[in-house]
């Protein structure tokens, strides 16, 4: 899924929104006054060295590399707990401890120096995990296994390490076409549709329901979450079918919790839904392209993020190597207003810093992170001119100053 004629795991050989909550980390007075923040970067190894720690200048957006934690392979996604004391990293492999599974590694975050101390690792209960998120309570971690075609729920122990999964749910359904009917003209990049491929799993803002995207079977799955037992129970409507071949990848909730945005990788579309938090219901209202008018050629959408005030939404497109900028209307519908070149190859993920002033693009094949200042009134992206060299960066989690 990384380019023409390649699967998204080409660099793994034959292998098949951290959703940050309000912080309670006790920052020192000096740190708070110095105008800096701290960020962790996940990577694909061996081009990437592991998990990187960076210092961010909150006035300019500049990044300074401080350390690399090299005790993990392919930490392609990171999730930080609500108190910002623990970090969870998927190890996107398929041979953990002699099995065909990946792994999830737990770390303690040092509140003064932001160093990571490894607490332990567990099997991800499926091959090549590609996404993780933390329940708003901080008591459970959800993992999407791309190669395994399932999602797993892990209870968080007293010290922050993960226990064995309390639930594992596979995705099932008929195989779909490898290309979408409404692909852009000239599209040769193809998403994997050879079976179930879970690409993201996260709870809704209230933590009552859990949603997952299966890019391989073109499904969005919804469960009611039993927060006592850590179990996933079918919602009233347990599955939403996306257009055949569209490959739903990542999603984002509007800050008001009433609108849901689902990004389709293959045909570069965003499906907009009204969300019913009482039933976990999704009601379609709009389908909009992430590409400029009259676009032709190959592209694969990768990431979707929304500003904290809910006024602007951004979607990244690999191969096309640009970020689409949308204005969000009062009813949640989207209007594309501009796009910005990321100045590098293959923007895999986007992150907005907690102040809302900067957007960062992790450019996996460009081996760099580029940054943009967000226009407060227009939402437009202005390139800062900065490139931070990092081998195969995949995700950036920025800690919130307290």
C-alpha positions, 0 to 999 in steps of 0.5 A: 500500500506504499506505492505502485506495485508494492504492498505496504509491507515491502520493507518488511519482506514477506510480512503481511490520533496516540489519542492524547487526553488532558495531561496530569504530568507534573512538569517543572516550572522551568520546563513550563516557562521555557517554551518547550514541549517533548515528543516521541517519534516511532519508526520502521527499523533498521532505517529508523533507530527505534523510538526517538525523543525530541524537544520541540521549540513551542515558538518556532516548531523546531525539533531537537533530537535528544535520544533514541531508544533502540530496544524495539523493532518497528515501533510504527505506532505509539500511544500515551496514556491520559496521565502521560506517565506511560507509553505503549508502542506496537512492534510491527513484526510477525515473529514475536517469541517464536510465534506469528504475532507482533508485540506491544511494548510498555514504557514508563515516562520519566516526568523530569527527563522524559526518558523511557524505561521498558516495563515489558512486552506482550504478544499483540495476539496477531501479526504486524500490529499497526495501531494502538490507542488508550481508553480514556480511563487509562485502564485498557489499550486497544491494538489493531493487528493488520496482518492478523486481521483482528483487534485485541484489548489489553488490561493495564496493570498496576505498574502500567505494563500490559497483561494478557488480552481480555478480548480478541475480535477477528474481522470476517466478511467477503473479499472485495475488489482491490481497486475502488470503482471511483479511483482517481484516473491513472491510479496504479497504487493498490491497497491490500484486499487479500483478506482482513487488515485492521488498520486502526482501533480506538474508543469514542470520546466518551469511552462507551464504544470502540471503533475499528477500520478494516481496510482489507474488507472495507468495513468499519466495526463498532462494539459497545465496550464493557469497561469492567471486563475489558470486553467488546460487545456488538453494537446495535449496528456492528458493521458499516460497509464502505464502498468496495475497494475503498479501504477505510484506514484512519478516522477522527472524531470532531471535538464535540463528539457528534461527527465522525470522519472516516478516511478511505485510503484507496480512493482518497475520500473522506466519509462524514457521519453524524455520530450517536454517542448513546448507541454508537450509531453512524449516519452517513451525510457526506463523501468528499475527495481529498484531492484537487479538482481534475487530479489524475495519477496514483495516490494513497490517503494515509492520515486524518487529523482535526484541530482542537477547536474543530474548525479545520481538518487535514488529510494526508495523501502519499504518492501525491505527497500533499496535505488537503486542508478542509474547513469544517461547517457547523453541521460537520460537513467539509469543504476543501480550501487548499492543499500543501506539499509536504516537501518529502516522500510518503507522508504516513501520519500527521500530528498537530501540536497541543497549542494548535500552531504547528502541524508535523508530517512524518514522511516515511520514504522521505526519511524526514519530518517536515513542519508547517505553521497553521494559519489561525484564521484560514487553517492554511499550512505554511511550510517552516522550511525545516527538515528533521532527518529521521529514518522511516518515521511513522508517527509522532506523539507530542506530550501536552504541557500542564 
